[in-house]
Amino acid sequence: MRPLRKFALIAVAATLSLSPVMAQELTEDEVRRLAFEAADDDKDGEIDEVEFTVDIAAAFSAEDSNGDDFLSREELREVSNLDFDELDEDGDGRVSFPEVMTDRIVDFQNADRDGDGRLNLEEVRRYETSQ
């Protein structure tokens, strides 16, 4: 499973009130489209950095099962195969929202092929399939 797929499945399941099992039955492209539509708050067909940040914050909060504003190795392992040690920049044994955003904003910028500060579904599709 791709690094963000499991994270996206949980976000889609939560947003659409689907069970995680139902969400797993979706194709990668369906998950990508549904996650994109859920993050596109103003429904203009693009996700700007504000919408992106809000979406990542909601996912982070949903996965912070103990509510301490950090993701433990176990919490992160449940939703993603992202490298915990790579995300834990300060080495304190937990991942903060700013640490996650530092990593995710790089993905946003790399996916933004035309450099306009906004992602359309095709840019997301191309970026995710190239990873």
C-alpha positions in Angstrom: 0.0 0.0 0.0 1.4 3.4 -0.9 2.4 5.6 2.0 -0.5 8.0 1.9 -3.2 5.4 0.8 -4.0 4.1 4.3 -4.1 7.7 5.6 -6.4 8.7 2.8 -8.6 5.6 3.3 -9.2 6.7 6.9 -9.9 10.3 5.9 -12.3 9.2 3.2 -14.1 6.7 5.5 -14.5 9.4 8.2 -15.6 12.1 5.8 -18.2 9.9 4.0 -19.2 7.9 7.1 -18.0 4.7 5.4 -16.6 1.8 7.4 -12.8 1.3 6.8 -13.7 -2.0 5.2 -16.0 -0.3 2.7 -13.3 2.3 2.0 -10.7 -0.4 1.3 -13.0 -1.7 -1.5 -12.5 1.5 -3.4 -9.8 1.7 -6.1 -6.8 3.9 -5.5 -8.2 6.4 -8.0 -11.6 6.5 -6.3 -9.9 7.1 -2.9 -7.7 9.8 -4.4 -10.8 11.5 -6.0 -12.9 11.3 -2.9 -10.1 12.5 -0.6 -9.4 15.4 -3.1 -13.1 16.4 -3.2 -13.3 16.2 0.6 -10.2 18.5 0.9 -11.5 21.0 -1.7 -13.6 23.0 0.8 -14.7 25.7 -1.7 -15.4 23.2 -4.4 -13.5 25.1 -7.1 -11.7 22.0 -8.3 -8.4 22.9 -6.7 -6.8 22.6 -3.3 -4.8 25.6 -2.0 -2.3 25.5 0.8 -4.9 26.5 3.4 -7.3 23.7 2.4 -4.4 21.3 2.3 -3.3 22.3 5.8 -6.9 22.1 7.2 -7.2 18.6 5.7 -3.9 17.4 7.1 -4.8 18.9 10.5 -8.1 17.0 10.5 -6.4 13.8 9.7 -3.7 14.4 12.3 -6.3 15.1 14.9 -8.3 12.0 14.0 -5.3 9.8 14.3 -4.1 11.3 17.6 -6.1 8.6 19.5 -4.9 9.7 23.0 -5.5 13.5 22.3 -2.0 14.6 23.4 -1.4 16.6 20.1 1.4 14.3 19.1 1.5 11.1 17.1 3.3 8.2 18.7 5.1 5.5 16.7 2.1 3.3 17.3 -0.5 5.9 16.3 1.4 6.6 13.1 2.0 2.9 12.3 -1.8 2.4 12.5 -2.5 4.8 9.6 0.7 5.0 7.5 4.0 3.4 6.7 5.6 6.9 6.7 9.0 6.7 8.4 8.5 7.8 12.0 12.1 8.5 12.6 12.2 10.7 9.5 9.2 12.7 10.7 10.4 13.0 14.3 12.8 15.8 13.4 13.7 16.7 17.0 14.1 13.1 18.1 11.8 13.4 21.1 10.0 10.1 20.3 6.8 11.7 19.1 5.6 13.5 16.0 4.0 17.0 16.2 1.7 18.6 13.7 4.5 21.0 12.6 6.7 18.0 11.9 4.0 16.4 9.8 3.3 19.6 8.0 7.0 20.2 7.2 7.0 16.8 5.4 3.6 17.2 3.8 4.2 20.7 2.5 7.2 19.3 0.5 4.7 16.9 -1.1 2.4 19.7 -1.9 5.1 21.8 -3.5 6.4 18.8 -5.5 2.9 18.0 -6.7 2.3 21.6 -7.8 3.7 21.2 -11.3 2.7 24.6 -12.5 3.8 26.4 -9.4 0.5 28.3 -8.9 0.2 27.3 -5.2 -2.9 25.2 -5.9 -3.3 21.5 -6.7 -5.8 20.1 -9.2 -6.8 16.4 -9.3 -4.5 15.7 -12.2 -1.5 17.1 -10.4 -2.3 15.0 -7.4 -2.8 11.9 -9.6 0.5 12.4 -11.4 2.5 13.0 -8.2 1.0 10.0 -6.3 1.5 7.6 -9.2 5.1 8.7 -9.6 6.0 7.9 -6.0 
